[in-house]
């Protein structure tokens, strides 16, 4: 399946949106990378997310919600995705779920 899409999200958004979204992408031939599907007990979170997930993704979708905007891991994934966008042309797609205030440090992702 191609292209490969990593979906960055807060755990609170997984059941209410992310899993159904990722399944819909897969049904349409897009390989969706979601932590619940790709990570196993004992896996290194950092290695799996940053070295496997983001590094191999041609697109990073970040789910912006009232939960994710305050999560340090989502912020780190945003930063890594932006570096890959600049260096490698990785596409970046924000999906806004809630009426939430996007942190100033991440507003440039919406441009």
One Martini backbone bead per residue (centre of mass of N, CA, C, O) as a GRO file, in nm:
protein
  111
    1UNK     BB    1   0.097   0.036   0.021
    2UNK     BB    2   0.025   0.366  -0.112
    3UNK     BB    3   0.098   0.581   0.076
    4UNK     BB    4   0.259   0.685   0.371
    5UNK     BB    5   0.080   0.746   0.686
    6UNK     BB    6   0.113   0.947   0.958
    7UNK     BB    7  -0.068   0.962   1.276
    8UNK     BB    8  -0.093   1.232   1.475
    9UNK     BB    9  -0.188   1.195   1.830
   10UNK     BB   10  -0.407   1.166   2.075
   11UNK     BB   11  -0.538   0.924   2.269
   12UNK     BB   12  -0.828   1.059   2.292
   13UNK     BB   13  -0.864   1.039   1.958
   14UNK     BB   14  -0.864   0.744   1.866
   15UNK     BB   15  -1.174   0.653   1.903
   16UNK     BB   16  -1.319   0.926   1.788
   17UNK     BB   17  -1.120   0.910   1.495
   18UNK     BB   18  -0.849   0.771   1.400
   19UNK     BB   19  -0.928   0.475   1.332
   20UNK     BB   20  -1.140   0.538   1.115
   21UNK     BB   21  -0.957   0.706   0.937
   22UNK     BB   22  -0.736   0.489   0.887
   23UNK     BB   23  -0.928   0.278   0.764
   24UNK     BB   24  -1.019   0.453   0.525
   25UNK     BB   25  -0.744   0.479   0.400
   26UNK     BB   26  -0.689   0.175   0.357
   27UNK     BB   27  -0.941   0.127   0.171
   28UNK     BB   28  -0.781   0.351  -0.034
   29UNK     BB   29  -0.456   0.263  -0.038
   30UNK     BB   30  -0.352   0.376   0.246
   31UNK     BB   31  -0.081   0.368   0.457
   32UNK     BB   32  -0.145   0.351   0.797
   33UNK     BB   33   0.017   0.497   1.082
   34UNK     BB   34  -0.046   0.342   1.397
   35UNK     BB   35   0.052   0.266   1.702
   36UNK     BB   36  -0.146   0.029   1.769
   37UNK     BB   37  -0.050  -0.136   1.504
   38UNK     BB   38   0.290  -0.104   1.527
   39UNK     BB   39   0.307  -0.162   1.832
   40UNK     BB   40   0.490  -0.338   2.082
   41UNK     BB   41   0.587  -0.488   2.339
   42UNK     BB   42   0.905  -0.325   2.402
   43UNK     BB   43   0.902  -0.098   2.233
   44UNK     BB   44   1.036   0.186   2.112
   45UNK     BB   45   0.890   0.478   2.087
   46UNK     BB   46   1.102   0.647   1.944
   47UNK     BB   47   1.180   0.451   1.720
   48UNK     BB   48   0.898   0.401   1.596
   49UNK     BB   49   0.814   0.694   1.539
   50UNK     BB   50   1.088   0.829   1.421
   51UNK     BB   51   1.240   0.584   1.259
   52UNK     BB   52   0.975   0.465   1.121
   53UNK     BB   53   0.728   0.643   1.083
   54UNK     BB   54   0.833   0.928   0.991
   55UNK     BB   55   1.074   0.831   0.806
   56UNK     BB   56   0.855   0.661   0.605
   57UNK     BB   57   0.686   0.902   0.545
   58UNK     BB   58   0.508   1.102   0.300
   59UNK     BB   59   0.290   1.157   0.532
   60UNK     BB   60   0.169   1.395   0.779
   61UNK     BB   61  -0.086   1.361   1.017
   62UNK     BB   62  -0.243   1.604   1.224
   63UNK     BB   63  -0.430   1.600   1.518
   64UNK     BB   64  -0.623   1.872   1.613
   65UNK     BB   65  -0.692   1.927   1.961
   66UNK     BB   66  -0.773   1.971   2.286
   67UNK     BB   67  -0.553   1.748   2.345
   68UNK     BB   68  -0.295   1.771   2.149
   69UNK     BB   69  -0.193   2.072   2.209
   70UNK     BB   70  -0.074   1.951   2.510
   71UNK     BB   71   0.124   1.740   2.383
   72UNK     BB   72   0.452   1.664   2.372
   73UNK     BB   73   0.457   1.439   2.152
   74UNK     BB   74   0.310   1.595   1.932
   75UNK     BB   75   0.512   1.824   1.918
   76UNK     BB   76   0.752   1.646   1.832
   77UNK     BB   77   0.620   1.539   1.573
   78UNK     BB   78   0.586   1.813   1.440
   79UNK     BB   79   0.883   1.889   1.429
   80UNK     BB   80   0.976   1.644   1.264
   81UNK     BB   81   0.788   1.689   1.023
   82UNK     BB   82   0.900   1.966   0.945
   83UNK     BB   83   1.187   1.878   0.884
   84UNK     BB   84   1.100   1.677   0.659
   85UNK     BB   85   0.971   1.886   0.481
   86UNK     BB   86   1.224   2.056   0.428
   87UNK     BB   87   1.434   1.816   0.350
   88UNK     BB   88   1.211   1.596   0.180
   89UNK     BB   89   0.895   1.677   0.121
   90UNK     BB   90   0.709   1.615   0.329
   91UNK     BB   91   0.393   1.591   0.395
   92UNK     BB   92   0.148   1.820   0.554
   93UNK     BB   93  -0.157   1.745   0.755
   94UNK     BB   94  -0.403   1.916   0.902
   95UNK     BB   95  -0.650   1.822   1.158
   96UNK     BB   96  -0.941   1.977   1.279
   97UNK     BB   97  -1.159   1.894   1.545
   98UNK     BB   98  -1.146   2.149   1.724
   99UNK     BB   99  -1.207   2.434   1.906
  100UNK     BB  100  -0.877   2.545   1.908
  101UNK     BB  101  -0.578   2.656   2.036
  102UNK     BB  102  -0.307   2.720   1.864
  103UNK     BB  103   0.000   2.720   1.909
  104UNK     BB  104   0.225   2.944   1.808
  105UNK     BB  105   0.454   2.729   1.739
  106UNK     BB  106   0.218   2.586   1.524
  107UNK     BB  107   0.092   2.784   1.309
  108UNK     BB  108   0.282   2.723   1.057
  109UNK     BB  109   0.132   2.449   0.981
  110UNK     BB  110  -0.129   2.610   0.850
  111UNK     BB  111   0.018   2.754   0.590
   0.00000   0.00000   0.00000
